[in-house]
């Protein structure tokens, strides 16, 4: 393994002490997440919003809201609209 210079040693020390802070903005983080998912970030955000509105977005264990997950309502017979 090659030797590290002073800057690399300082950086490694800061990393090990958990002293590094992210400088990424929320928009940048959204883009990174979208890249990870393999789609443009606008598409990812639209998909997440759609899942939330339709009740398909589930929360991770231990982070449930007091009201619990949203339940879908049955469509009405005549129009096919959802009762709210």
C-alpha positions, 0 to 999 in steps of 0.5 A, spaced: 500 500 500 502 506 498 504 511 503 499 517 504 501 524 505 499 529 510 493 531 507 491 524 506 492 522 513 489 528 516 483 527 512 483 519 514 483 522 521 477 526 521 473 521 517 475 516 523 473 521 528 466 522 524 468 530 524 466 530 516 460 534 514 456 533 508 456 540 503 451 537 498 444 540 498 438 537 498 437 538 490 444 534 489 442 529 494 435 528 490 439 527 484 444 522 487 438 518 489 435 518 482 442 516 479 442 510 484 435 508 482 436 509 474 432 515 473 432 523 472 430 526 479 424 529 477 421 522 475 423 520 482 420 525 485 414 525 481 414 517 483 415 518 490 409 523 491 404 519 487 406 513 491 405 517 498 398 520 495 395 513 493 398 510 500 403 506 496 409 509 500 410 505 506 414 507 512 420 503 515 419 499 521 420 504 527 418 510 524 411 509 523 406 515 524 401 515 530 395 514 525 398 508 522 399 507 514 393 510 510 388 506 507 385 506 500 378 507 500 373 503 495 371 506 489 364 508 488 360 505 483 357 510 479 363 514 477 369 510 479 372 516 484 375 514 491 371 517 497 375 521 501 
